[in-house]
Amino acid sequence: MAKEKTGHSVESKKTKAINGVIFLLLLLLASVTVYPVVYIGFGSFKLNSELVSGGLRLLPEKFILDNYVQAWKIANFSRYTANSLMISFGVMTVSLFVSSMAGYVFSRKEFRFKSLIFNAMVMFMFINVGSAALRPLFELAVKLHMNNSLLSIILISAGSGQATYVFLIHGFMNSVPKELDEAAKMDGCSFFGIYWRVILPVLKPALASVALLSFRGGWNEYILPLIFTMTNEKLRPLTVGVVALQNAGDGAAAWNILFAGSAIAIVPIVLVYIFASRQFMGGITAGAVKG
Amino acid sequence: MNEKKSMGQRIKKKWNNGDIPMWLMLFPTIFFIVVMSIYPFAWLIRYVFYDYNGFKAYFVGLANFNRVFTDSIYWNSVLHTFEYAFLKLLFVLPLSLMTAVLLQRKRFGSQLFQGIYFLPTVISSAVYSLIWYFIFATYNGVLNSFLRAVGLINDPIDWLGSSKTAMIAVVIVAVWGAFGNYMILLISGLTGIPSDVYESAQIDGANGIQTFFKITLPMLGPVLKVVIMLAITTAFKDYESILVLTAGGPNNRTHVMFSYIFQMVFGTSQAASQLQIGYGSVLSIISALIVGIVTIIYLKFSKRMDEIS
């Protein structure tokens, strides 16, 4: 009996040691993962001279706000931020309506060309021609005089994400009992009325995922707005604005502005993530499993 | 008169049973498919026969296709795409699988670790690549400072500017940015494995490693296959990060297919090079085919794995 007890405690000592090592490795990986974000966060408060001289010190020697003031006022970041917000909220709004309507129709109606439309969506998810597909869209926007507004960027961003969001909503819709629709129909609700009054409230969790993912998509869009704002700096979002500074030719001289600009570009989305991390991860899983 | 009335009635009926509202509600989706998928694809297929610089298009027949065969930069970029995808997957898959297995149960503060590992995936890859660009900087970058402080190197490494290290640097950033995403997908697959399977394994005296290979891996199979396919197709499509980190350089060493095509179709930010949109269209269709073939080979391969086991 006593022997067994010691044997057990040796075993648990060993597992404790293994767990300790695992924990340390996880901690190391976590530090590496979070380091670039922390580095840019603290670095954005450093003097340019400190940034240019490099070194390992994470915290600023002298804590200054001037980089943000300069980025905001001189380097146009107030405008870039406004554009980023417009694009993100625009993409989110369009995605919510388009995907919820399509998901509802696909889940509740049988009709001609249904599988054709559905399959076209799946097929074009896998045909990837890269940025070349943006050339005709850009030229189309120029022809329609839409290249001087954010609308074309919003529509193209929402359109390129729609398949994922339609699948996400469609998957969720299939778990919503049809009796709910029928009861509403009995009460005299029209097809659209059922969607508006009954389905949308039930879809809330899925809509939250679509909202988060599409907001992130719009906020992080880079190639698309880069192409559409090549000759129109006023329409640039934060991603394009800050990367453009990298190539501005000033080289090391602009590091402080670049750091503050990068921080402005990531802090809002990181804050959203901190408050809604579970929904973010849930949305990723739902979208991938259905798609 | 009579017919008109019946027509009106038909419309009314279609309106009431939801047929017309249905098409109206589906319209945006169909619009997006037509304008954003079918139209650009048809456009590209037309322009493969043209020499087009953004202003004037000349019909050149199959000249663009002939050029592909002798374009060594393109074929090197194809090789680099495979190299990049292979290296990325080599690190991303084990890392995401290990973290998923370790963090699926509630211990070690697993929720917090999950949250941290997933963090890079919410940040724009253009902006995080810019941040890494600072970290990799030769003289004032943190990475070289660190390596010198611990005594691993004496002279600073030109991470992004040397053809020996540029691809490594690009892959480091890609792995950093992606493994959390696949970890979350794998965790959702792991939670689908019933816990009594693990309990009976424990009763039979299986250790952690045995449990992993005999139970976790086989039961995770279907999810793992989807995750690997996502990882492969994504790795072949990546180029945004490369544009910011190296713009394909040095000496085209980090050019992947789609970064090369981007420069053909939209030019570079440094030099306003002559656009070659028709040729870029040919390359984009060939590249799409390459990705498609890789995907099909993977699907066949994973099916065969099923039959064997």
Interface residues (C-beta under 8 A of the other chain):
Chain A: N19 I22 F23 L26 L29 A30 V32 T33 V34 P36 V37 Y39 I40 G43 L51 V52 S53 G54 G55 L56 V94 F97 V98 M101 A102 Y104 V105 K109 F111 I117 A120 M121 F124 F126 I127 N128 V129 G130 S131 A132 A133 L134 R135 P136 L137 L140 I156 A158 G159 S160 Q162 V166 S190 F191 F192 Y195 R216 W219 N220 E221 Y222 I223 I227 M230 L238 T239 V240 V242 V243 A244 Q246 N247 A252 W255 L258 F259 S262 A265 I266 I269 V270 V272 Y273 S277 F280 M281 I284 T285 A288 V289
Chain B: N16 N17 G18 D19 P21 M22 M25 L26 P28 T29 I30 F32 I33 V35 M36 S37 I38 Y39 P40 F41 W43 L44 L95 T99 L102 L103 F108 F113 Q114 G115 I116 Y117 F118 L119 P120 T121 V122 I123 S124 S125 A126 V127 Y128 L130 I131 W132 Y133 F134 I135 A137 Y139 N140 G141 V142 S145 F146 A149 W176 G180 N181 I184 L185 S188 V226 V227 L230 T233 K237 Y239 E240 L243 V244 M257 F258 I261 F262 V265 F266 S269 Q270 I277 G280 S281 L283 S284 I285 S287 A288 V291 G292 T295
